[in-house]
Amino acid sequence: MEKGSTLISIEEAQKLVLTCSSLATILLEVPLTDALDFVLAKDVISEIDMPPFRQSAMDGYALKISSEKAYTVIGEIKAGDHANPPLKNTETVRIFTGAPVPDTADAVIMQERVVVDGTRMSPQMPLVSEMNIRPRGSQIKRGATALEKGTVLKGAHIGFLASIGVTTATVYKKPSIGIVVTGNELKAPGTPLEYGEIYESNGTMLSAVLRELGYLDTAITTVIDDYEETKNTLAAAIKKYDVVMVTGGISVGDYDFVGKALKAIGVAEIFYKVKQKPGKPLFFGKKDSTAVFGLPGNPAAALSCFYIYVYPLLKKTEGATQTQLLRIEMPMLEDYNVRGDRAQFLKAYVNGAHVQILGGQSSAMVRAFGDANALVFLPENTTIVKKGTPVKTILLPTK
């Protein structure tokens, strides 16, 4: 990585990340209880009808519709019972929600619409065939596709699959991610600071964001500004993880050793430096099947680059059909004067029908990201954006 490296466009950098990575998609068979937030790698076919029998949708009385004004209650059927009594025109059974409806019954009348006197039940409303009965297979029929490949499994999906007897799911493996934090000035929170030192936050921040997004196989390693230690630490991380994110040390200062170390251990450079703000000194490369990102040391820049470049690769690797963050056009809440001529990603908040660019846009300031739910993208050479002007708004993921 030379000082005169040519900056590439954001569009080209995004394309290169997704097309030049060697990350392989790996399939796993996991217990259904562990499948939350994974992406299905195969269609799930139902092996049963659901419900598997005609099912009562109400607490009430099951009966055969007839001209009778009153019916004799001959028993009851609870959820889980196996009873299937043959009902005559003059007979009914007390039935509860979820219980099997007798084959000879063609209606269930809710308990609030009857009068009961001892063993005599009198309907107080017109009876309609199949009322309050869930037909067998009304939710899904045997042999039908329950969930399609590419579905991101949420809690309701897990419940649905459990309801049709599924115990395992074939999913795409989520990538393992190593975070390498560099810098002599960085100290662990909770320890005393000497003059010139700051607390390390990038690793903690990225690890927390990854967990928030469902990536749990992560680890943080710190390394001082020493060439040999940086080289050895990076080599170990690249050997162990699917994706490695390095924060800091990627520029060309006298004590920025990351670039030299990556080259020495055989990481192929795909690009270095992007025409953007924040995050110009962004590196992307690969070694064998590991993708390597050199993120800026400033925390807001590092997090912006994560969302725009790293997140789409993680989504692609885990089999998601939608890899990029959702982009919409939103009108500006107020005027905004742009500093600089590079394309910019600005921390923003979508509020109702407008988007507002937040304060604290410095690449060193990460506090505003806590309030942000979006990034506003402004093309290069933008000087001012007027109130009401539609702007490209990138919605940040919640999970």
Order of alpha helices (4+ residues) and beta strands (2+ residues): alpha-beta-beta-beta-beta-beta-beta-beta-beta-beta-beta-beta-alpha-beta-beta-beta-beta-alpha-beta-alpha-beta-alpha-beta-beta-beta-beta-alpha-alpha-beta-beta-beta-beta-alpha-beta-beta-beta
